[in-house]
Amino acid sequence: ETRAGDKPTAWEEASALRAAAVTFEARWKSEPPIGADGLPDEAASLVTAAVTVADGYDDPSAADALEAVIRALDVLASLPSGSPCEWSKTAASRRRAFLTAAHAIAKQLEPPSAIVAATARADHGLDLVADETAAESAPRGAAAAAVRMNLLRAILGVLPDKERHPPRKPRDERREGADIPARSSVDVPPPPPSGKRPPLIIELIDDDEPAGRGTAGVENEDGGEPQSTSLNDDTDMEIMSVATAAALAAAAYAKAATVHGAGGLPGWSSPEAAEAARVLLQRTFASRASGATTSSGSEYSDFTREILAKCLSEAAPSIAHCLAQEPEQRWAGESSARDKRAPGPPTPELPVDISATLQPASVETSVIAAVRLHWLLSTAGYPWVGRVGSGKDGGVGGVVSRVVPCILRAMDHNSPAVRREGCAALVALVAAVTRTEMRWHGAALLDAAANTLGGSGTEVFGAAAAAHVRATIAVSSDDPHEPKLANALAVMIDAANSRSHEPLVAAAWVIEAPALISAAKLSTAPHLNRLFPPLLSWLHARDDDTALGAASCLELICTMTWPRVPAHAAELWSDIARAYSEADVRGDDAFVFKFRAALTRVADVVQLAAGENFEAAWRRDGDPVPPALEPLVAHLEGLPGRVASTEWSRPSN
């Protein structure tokens, strides 16, 4: 028993909340008591109590209570259109309660720093300070996050579309003139009459702009006391809208596209939490007035992806704040490589009054911010990242201009985990925009990609190579002699020669380099002396995918540079023959057949390009042919001969 005046325990709060939610659900199912105010006071009290219980989710009884609240709110949201939407116009206090509860749940969904440090990948610095007990509690934290996301989805489901969708213009841009008073507090005498007619001033009010800023309020229709139509002070001072807060909460637990180890399911998440994040976004950002057109290959509708692009634009200052890092400590007068680089585009900043109240950025918050940035870019995708925020939609420079500085901060971060996710975010940006939309940021992105690739470790090299190659192709012209292509190819060749002994580097190189070689075409010919040695050595790699990729790269290079191949024909045959003979030891019959077919295609291209130079290498008079090479030699003997005529003759009719 609880004495009078004692604070109830977590179990008692959860039990009371569950009983109130069950009663609320039963009453609204039997006879919805919709009155003049639309939403009863019990709904606001219910979500306020649910936030308190969700904050102490460690108690086992909290799960049943929150599930009961979710069911009750789902019943409220399933009422006919018009019934749950009228309350936002008349009951401002209840509207504020729902928005405040949504923001509070979104803050509770922030992954704990201890769990992030224990589950982050590719960062040996975090591994040194990781707590094993925090890693063991990650599944429990993911389960709690799944329930909180379901609760957030139920709370936002009651809100009308206008309330749960982001504004057309980001809040940090809208707040630029917020400190300017509507009227000066000092009495200024009016100017003397000039005899001219005063101009007609028409004030245009944006529907998305809070109407209560600078005004006292709006009178009720029934002549009662004036009632403010803006958010309360706490909600108006929030960093972002409730839609963007929900999108960031879901992005921290969702599964992103994988780019050489980056992306995928975060270590602090779980399949159940990822599914809850997907349902949260699909139902929250579903428009009751628009269709559910879905692009091929995406699990979200086009309308949802457009909303996510708007959320990304509004969240850019917050992501940039989390990606900030302390400058490295150096001796007096010591210069750094970063000091010599040209400054990049300015980063979107939060208002001073908001950024001063936030905690300073750390490695853990940077990892979470980079994961969110990658997921939002890859999910919004083409064409919404480049289309939203430009033209009449508002925003200075659109989403691209606000996101590029965040990517540059992530790629220049000290943490390898953040750099890898930043490279994956650049890959997603390249796939989501056109060459025209990236034209102003190409130099800064290429400089950051080249520096990240040159100084990357084994875990980051794959994502850095993908970012470097794809960004170069995206900002370069179709001319094979483009200087950007030549510089990128030189950087990749340097990495292949200096790090050919690293298996992860070789595996990533043979995947990303073919696109660059295809763009450079015959301009690859001057680099054959440096390209063939690492590729021929990778034909004998233990990893099957690396060996097969090396064979495909050799076929592509020989096809693109066939006039220069005869000079290298002799050195190619020895490694091709050895790899063909030793293919049986790899074990898998399907792979052996595929690998030997790739080697046969390489031999075909070299034979057609080199002719007698290559034939002299594999046709040795008097030397017996090894049994393993008999199929390849027989195939080469069956190819048509290469006729090289040096005299011109008129063809006969």
TAPEPE-V297662 format. One record per run of one state. SS is the DSSP state (H for helix, E for strand, C for the rest). FROM is the first residue (numbers start at 1). LEN is the number of residues. Records with the same first field share a line. If there is no record, write none. Layout:
SS: FROM-LEN / FROM-LEN
This chain:
C: 1-9 / 31-10 / 56-5 / 78-9 / 91-1 / 109-4 / 120-4 / 130-2 / 137-1 / 159-2 / 165-6 / 178-40 / 219-8 / 228-5 / 237-5 / 252-3 / 260-2 / 266-5 / 285-9 / 295-6 / 324-13 / 341-11 / 356-7 / 381-3 / 388-3 / 394-4 / 412-4 / 433-9 / 455-3 / 476-7 / 499-4 / 539-5 / 561-1 / 587-2 / 611-1 / 619-8 / 638-16
H: 10-21 / 41-15 / 61-17 / 87-4 / 92-17 / 113-7 / 124-6 / 132-5 / 138-21 / 161-4 / 171-7 / 233-4 / 242-10 / 271-14 / 302-22 / 337-4 / 352-4 / 363-18 / 384-4 / 391-3 / 398-14 / 416-17 / 442-13 / 458-18 / 483-16 / 503-36 / 544-17 / 562-25 / 589-22 / 612-7 / 627-11
E: 218-1 / 227-1 / 255-5 / 262-4 / 294-1 / 301-1
